[in-house]
């Protein structure tokens, strides 16, 4: 009888270890998925902010060029 028990225990222990590892992998996968989603959202937010800053920069550049043009016109006028 002890031979049968000793033969059953190691595979059960291995199954328990395997089950724990699979559970840990599932948890890790879920965590990484949440982090990935958060990073993608953050990346999208940064892209939107970058586009707004580029637009503001272009507007400022246009205004400065316009002022320079008016100053030159006053100098020549």
C-alpha positions as CSV (number, residue, x, y, z in Angstrom):
1,X,0.0,0.0,0.0
2,X,2.8,2.4,0.8
3,X,4.2,2.0,-2.7
4,X,0.9,3.0,-4.2
5,X,0.6,6.1,-2.0
6,X,4.2,7.1,-2.7
7,X,3.6,6.8,-6.4
8,X,0.4,8.9,-6.2
9,X,1.7,11.7,-4.1
10,X,4.5,13.0,-6.4
11,X,2.3,13.4,-9.4
12,X,-0.4,15.1,-7.2
13,X,2.3,17.4,-5.8
14,X,3.5,18.1,-9.4
15,X,-0.1,18.8,-10.4
16,X,-0.5,21.2,-7.5
17,X,2.7,23.0,-8.4
18,X,1.6,23.2,-12.1
19,X,-1.8,24.5,-11.1
20,X,-0.2,27.2,-9.0
21,X,2.2,28.2,-11.8
22,X,-0.7,28.3,-14.3
23,X,-2.7,30.5,-11.8
24,X,0.4,32.8,-11.4
25,X,0.7,33.0,-15.2
26,X,-2.9,33.9,-15.6
27,X,-2.6,36.6,-12.9
28,X,0.5,38.0,-14.6
29,X,-1.1,37.9,-18.0
30,X,-4.1,39.9,-16.6
31,X,-1.8,42.4,-14.9
32,X,0.2,42.9,-18.1
33,X,-2.9,43.3,-20.1
34,X,-4.2,46.0,-17.8
35,X,-0.8,47.8,-17.9
36,X,-0.7,47.5,-21.7
37,X,-4.1,49.0,-21.9
38,X,-3.1,51.9,-19.6
39,X,0.1,52.5,-21.6
40,X,-1.8,52.5,-24.9
41,X,-4.3,55.1,-23.4
42,X,-1.4,57.2,-22.2
43,X,0.3,57.0,-25.6
44,X,-2.9,58.1,-27.3
45,X,-3.2,61.0,-24.8
46,X,0.4,62.0,-25.5
47,X,-0.2,61.9,-29.2
48,X,-3.3,64.1,-28.9
49,X,-1.3,66.6,-26.7
50,X,1.6,66.6,-29.2
51,X,-0.8,67.4,-32.1
52,X,-2.3,70.3,-30.1
53,X,1.2,71.6,-29.3
54,X,2.3,71.4,-32.9
55,X,-0.9,73.3,-33.9
56,X,-0.2,76.0,-31.3
57,X,3.4,76.2,-32.4
58,X,2.4,76.7,-36.0
59,X,-0.1,79.4,-35.0
60,X,2.6,81.2,-33.0
61,X,5.0,80.9,-35.9
62,X,2.5,82.4,-38.3
63,X,1.8,85.3,-35.9
64,X,5.5,86.0,-35.5
65,X,6.0,86.0,-39.3
66,X,3.1,88.3,-39.7
67,X,4.5,90.7,-37.1
68,X,7.9,90.6,-38.8
69,X,6.2,91.4,-42.1
70,X,4.4,94.4,-40.6
71,X,7.6,95.7,-39.0
72,X,9.4,95.5,-42.3
73,X,6.6,97.3,-44.0
74,X,6.8,100.1,-41.4
75,X,10.5,100.4,-41.9
76,X,10.2,100.6,-45.6
77,X,7.1,102.8,-45.5
